[in-house]
Amino acid sequence: MRKQNKKITDSAIIIDLLNGCPVGRLGTVGADGWPMVKPLNFAYHEGLIYFHCALQGEKLDDIRRDPRVCFQVDFPIAYVKGSPENPCRAEYLYRSVIIRGRAVIVDDRGEQIVALDALMRKYQPEGGYGPYLEEKLALTGIVRIDIEDLSGKEELGKDEVRERALRLMAEGAPLPVVLD
């Protein structure tokens, strides 16, 4: 990372981002050699990323051909408005995580259930779901990303803008917001 002052060094913040961001983006190398990015639901569980998908398709074709992947999440915090006197004041405040790793198609039924349970806890934390139907499990692919490199980055602004952003996050305000 070029600007070390933007690096997130607190692993708890990174884990909170991975647990809180609803959508991640998976980067693979396509059959034609071009990068492909696909948004998806995911769960971070015990140091691994899991997602589910169809048993056939571009994601799995790419992973079978080359398991090296990049995975990214970002959390928007605020847009700071520019002004007629200072349009360059405009900025976007965020936190993000980038992961490089290797994707593995999970064949073990026990690990598949662990992954699906992690996904359900994330997206339906109140519970209320029953056991997984065998006919649905037979149609569901599970992929695990073994993390090899992980970095967090943030842009929270400077001075009073930074203080406002940190206060809003600490108060649990609905984000993102627009700051004047």
C-alpha positions in Angstrom: 0.0 0.0 0.0 1.5 3.3 -1.1 0.0 5.5 1.6 0.7 3.7 4.9 -1.4 6.3 6.8 -4.5 4.8 5.1 -3.7 1.2 6.1 -6.1 -0.4 8.7 -3.9 -2.1 11.2 -6.6 -3.1 13.7 -7.6 -6.7 12.7 -10.9 -6.2 14.6 -11.9 -3.4 12.2 -11.1 -5.7 9.2 -13.1 -8.6 10.6 -16.0 -6.2 11.3 -15.9 -5.1 7.7 -15.9 -8.7 6.4 -18.8 -9.6 8.7 -20.8 -6.4 8.0 -20.4 -5.8 4.3 -23.4 -7.4 2.5 -21.7 -7.8 -0.9 -18.2 -8.8 -1.9 -16.6 -8.8 -5.3 -14.7 -11.8 -6.6 -12.0 -11.3 -9.1 -11.0 -14.2 -11.3 -9.1 -14.6 -14.6 -11.5 -15.2 -17.4 -11.0 -17.8 -20.2 -9.9 -15.0 -22.5 -7.2 -13.8 -20.0 -9.2 -10.8 -19.0 -10.0 -10.1 -15.3 -13.6 -10.8 -14.3 -15.2 -9.3 -11.3 -18.5 -10.7 -9.9 -20.5 -9.4 -7.0 -21.7 -12.0 -4.5 -23.0 -12.8 -1.1 -20.3 -14.2 1.2 -19.5 -15.1 4.8 -16.2 -14.7 6.7 -15.8 -17.7 9.0 -12.8 -18.7 11.0 -10.3 -16.9 8.7 -11.9 -18.1 5.5 -14.3 -16.6 2.9 -17.2 -18.8 1.8 -19.8 -18.2 -1.0 -22.3 -20.3 -2.7 -23.1 -20.5 -6.4 -24.5 -22.7 -9.1 -22.7 -25.9 -9.9 -21.9 -24.7 -13.4 -20.9 -21.3 -14.7 -18.2 -18.8 -15.3 -17.0 -18.4 -11.7 -16.4 -22.1 -11.3 -14.9 -22.4 -14.8 -12.5 -19.6 -13.9 -11.6 -21.2 -10.5 -11.0 -24.6 -12.0 -8.7 -23.1 -14.6 -6.8 -20.9 -12.1 -7.7 -20.9 -8.4 -5.9 -17.6 -7.7 -8.5 -15.0 -6.9 -8.9 -11.5 -5.5 -11.8 -10.6 -3.2 -12.8 -7.1 -2.2 -15.4 -5.4 0.1 -16.0 -1.8 0.8 -18.1 0.1 3.3 -19.2 3.6 2.3 -19.2 6.0 5.2 -19.8 9.5 3.8 -19.6 11.8 0.9 -18.1 15.2 1.8 -19.6 17.9 -0.4 -17.4 20.4 -2.2 -18.3 24.1 -2.1 -18.2 27.0 -4.6 -15.1 28.3 -2.9 -13.4 24.8 -2.6 -14.7 22.1 -5.0 -11.6 20.0 -4.2 -13.0 19.6 -0.6 -15.3 16.9 -2.1 -14.2 13.4 -1.0 -15.6 10.0 -0.4 -15.0 8.4 3.0 -14.8 4.6 3.2 -13.2 1.5 4.6 -12.3 -1.5 2.4 -10.6 -4.8 2.5 -8.7 -6.6 -0.3 -7.9 -10.3 -0.1 -5.7 -12.4 -2.4 -6.0 -16.1 -2.0 -6.9 -19.4 -3.7 -10.4 -20.6 -4.3 -11.3 -24.2 -3.5 -14.5 -25.9 -4.6 -15.8 -27.6 -1.4 -16.8 -31.2 -1.9 -17.0 -32.2 1.8 -20.7 -32.2 3.0 -19.7 -31.2 6.5 -17.8 -28.1 5.3 -20.6 -27.2 2.9 -23.0 -27.2 5.9 -20.6 -25.1 7.9 -20.4 -22.6 5.0 -24.2 -22.4 4.5 -24.7 -22.0 8.3 -22.2 -19.1 8.2 -24.1 -17.5 5.3 -27.4 -17.9 7.0 -26.1 -16.4 10.3 -24.9 -13.4 8.4 -27.9 -12.8 6.2 -30.7 -14.0 8.5 -29.2 -13.6 12.0 -32.6 -13.8 13.7 -32.8 -17.5 12.7 -36.1 -18.9 11.6 -34.7 -21.2 8.8 -35.0 -24.9 8.9 -32.7 -27.7 7.7 -31.3 -27.5 4.2 -33.3 -29.5 1.7 -31.3 -32.3 0.0 -32.6 -31.4 -3.5 -31.4 -27.8 -3.0 -28.0 -28.9 -1.6 -27.5 -31.1 -4.7 -27.8 -28.0 -6.9 -25.6 -25.7 -4.7 -21.8 -25.2 -5.1 -19.8 -24.0 -2.2 -16.4 -22.2 -2.7 -13.9 -21.4 0.0 -11.2 -18.8 -0.4 -8.0 -19.6 1.5 -6.6 -16.2 2.4 -3.0 -15.7 1.5 -2.8 -11.9 1.8 -5.3 -9.4 3.4 -5.1 -5.7 3.7 -7.5 -3.0 4.9 -7.6 0.6 3.8 -9.6 3.6 4.9 -10.1 7.2 4.0 -11.8 9.0 6.9 -10.9 12.5 6.0 -8.9 15.0 8.1 -9.5 17.0 11.2 -13.1 17.8 11.9 -14.4 15.6 9.0 -12.5 12.6 10.4 -13.9 13.3 13.9 -17.4 13.5 12.5 -17.0 10.3 10.6 -15.6 8.4 13.6 -18.4 9.8 15.8 -21.1 8.7 13.3 -19.7 5.2 13.1 -19.4 5.0 16.9 -23.0 6.1 17.3 -24.2 3.5 14.8 -25.7 6.1 12.5 -27.1 4.8 9.2 -24.4 5.2 6.7 -23.5 6.5 4.2 -24.2 10.1 5.0 -23.6 13.4 3.2 -21.4 15.9 5.1 -21.3 19.6 4.3 
